[in-house]
Structures are given as structure tokens and as C-alpha cells.
Amino acid sequence: MPPLSIMIKPASSLCNMRCEYCFYHDVASSRESESFGVMSRDTVGNILEKAFDFADGESVAFAFQGGEPLLAGMEYFEDFVCQAQRLNKQKSPVFFGLQTNGTLVNEKWARFFSENGFLIGLSLDGDRQANRFRKDASGLGVFDTVCSCAKLFDRCGVEYNILAVLTGYSARNIDRIYSFFKSKNFKYLQFIPCLRPFGDKSENDMYMTVEDYKHFLIHAFNAYVKDYVRGEYTSVRQFDNFVQLWLGKQPEQCGMCGHCMHQFVAEGNGNIYPCDFYCLDEWLLGNINDTDFRVMAQSARAAEFLKESMSIDEKCRQCRYYAICRGCGCKRSRADRDYCEAYRAFFDACMPLFRVFADEK
């Protein structure tokens, strides 16, 4: 089997934050059951046992997300790691990742992440102004708390990336925000386009227009290239993947493959879905407590989900940038807004800059 990646929602959609743009709140509220609660120890055991059986000795990556996954508690994660060690009979290489808003992290959490090799995604949209949409349950901003969390990670040797939701405001102010990240010595950045709720066509500061996204792509890529040339390379995941595609290699980011790939998302009760953006009743593949990953991977519903993403728009077939653009990102983003003109303007303006990466072959 190919390497296996499983996203786990240990505390389902439960969260101590009330971010205005939270896509998973929208997903969960569209289901019959909005929250499935904290995952039981038995469900953890079934996920692990069936994951290692499915992987058959190949690598397995477990990525914990939410909501806020730390709400499951330290004991949950300590037990998960212990069960993984005990049930990994075929000695599959195991990788742990976790996305957090950073507000619940203390030194005990940081030491645990460091000692167990967790790669953390820390949510921070930029400077204080850019984080205007991130509020706690009391409606207060958490910018200072998250910056303190990053310092704690540095002190404890925790590996982490910055996960920035790319709002319309952030896109228009990317020069200032990129400089802020550099001033904090953040070397691994991921900019994630803000999505409107399913069927929503609202226009406000949270959601990028085509012009906003064009501005972000051109300005951020120019800064990325300048840093690379100066020997001050900062990883921007989307641009790293564009460079891989330009070099004729495969991207590592799911949304940049041009179509969906096999992946599993495990909700708190063991329900399995094919994608974090589509943890909806209509795309339920089964429950890990009574069905194997192999059965779900080969199900008609899983095949239908993959097939849905395979169609290529005629304008993409005729576009000279299709090999690197791959149809403007993942299908959930395409369903939200057509950014074709932003991508085309970006590649028109920046394609000559890709030549500086020729030696990376």
C-alpha cells in the first residue's frame, strides 16, 4: 500500500475559540450531529490497529485537528502514542502532526510535543491587525497568547509551522504580514485561503476577491524569491509546491495535485470521511469501529468522491499553465470562487522568476 495519512478529530468540532471564518464550524453545523465528543480509547485502538494493517509496513502519518484537538486532554495523546507503539507490529515509520490555536499550550504540552516528535501547525494570521478575525469564546483577541506559544515552542525545541488563514485583508496587506513573519524568524509558512460557508456568496474583508488573491500571489512570491536568492530562504508551502511542479516533480500538498487523493478523516466517534472539507453526512464512508480502512477505500462512495474531482475544465485543457497550476487548487476552493484569472496573472508576471530554482533539480 502507499504511505497512509489519517487526520483525526480527537475532540470533534469542540473549540475554545470563535474565529469568524471557521470552516469546520460550517461543516459540522451542516451535519445531523454537530459534535461527536472526545474520542474513546477503544476507538483510538481500532484506528491504530486498522491503520497499521492497511499500511502493511509502509509509513503512517497521524495528523490531529479540530476544532481544537488539545481539548481532548493530555491523557488522550499520551495514550495514543503508547497504543501506537504497542500496536505497530510491522514497524511502520510513524509521524505525528497537530494543528492548534496555541491558547491551551503550556510547558508540559510543549515538552510532550518535543519528546514525541510532533510537528505542530500553529494558527497565526500575521500581525495583530491581521488576526482580527481570531477571537476566543469571550470575543477577545489571542494574538499575544499565540506569540508567547511560539516562543515556548522555540525554547522547548518543538518543530512548528505557522498556519495563516489568507483573508482578503491579509492578501491586500501581504507585504507587511510577510515582513512580520520574518521579524519573528518564522521559517515555515502556510497560507490557507479563507473559504465561505457552503453556498454563501458573501463579500467582506474575510474573503478574497480575484484581485486580492492576485496581489497576494505576485507580492508574496517576489518576497519568497528574494529571500531565496539572498540565502534567507523561508518556506511558503504553496510556492514550494509550485517550484516542485515547475521542476517536473510531484507536489506534496493534496490541494495542488489537480484532483483529490485517498485520505481518511476520523471524527470523534470513529466516523470516517474522505476529506477535512467534506466531513458531511453525504460523504460518510463508514465507522472504524466496525469497518476496515481497506473496505472504505474501495467503497463506491470513496470512488465517487475521487471521480468528482477528476474532470478538467475545458479552459484548463487549453491553458499553457495547467501543468503547474493544476486547475486552481483543490475542488473545495474552486467551488467557493473561480481564481483562474488570479493564477493566470501570477504566472504571467512571475514565471521568469522560477528560473532561479533551476539548480534545485
PyMOL commands that set and color helices and strands:
alter all, ss='L'
color gray80, all
select helices_A, chain A and resi 23-29+41-55+69-72+74-87+107-115+143-156+168-172+174-183+210-229+237-246+254-256+276-278+281-283+293-297+300-308+314-317+322-325+331-336+340-360
alter helices_A, ss='H'
color red, helices_A
select strands_A, chain A and resi 4-8+60-64+94-100+118-123+159-166+188-193+235-236+264-266+271-273+286-287
alter strands_A, ss='S'
color yellow, strands_A
deselect
rebuild
show_as cartoon
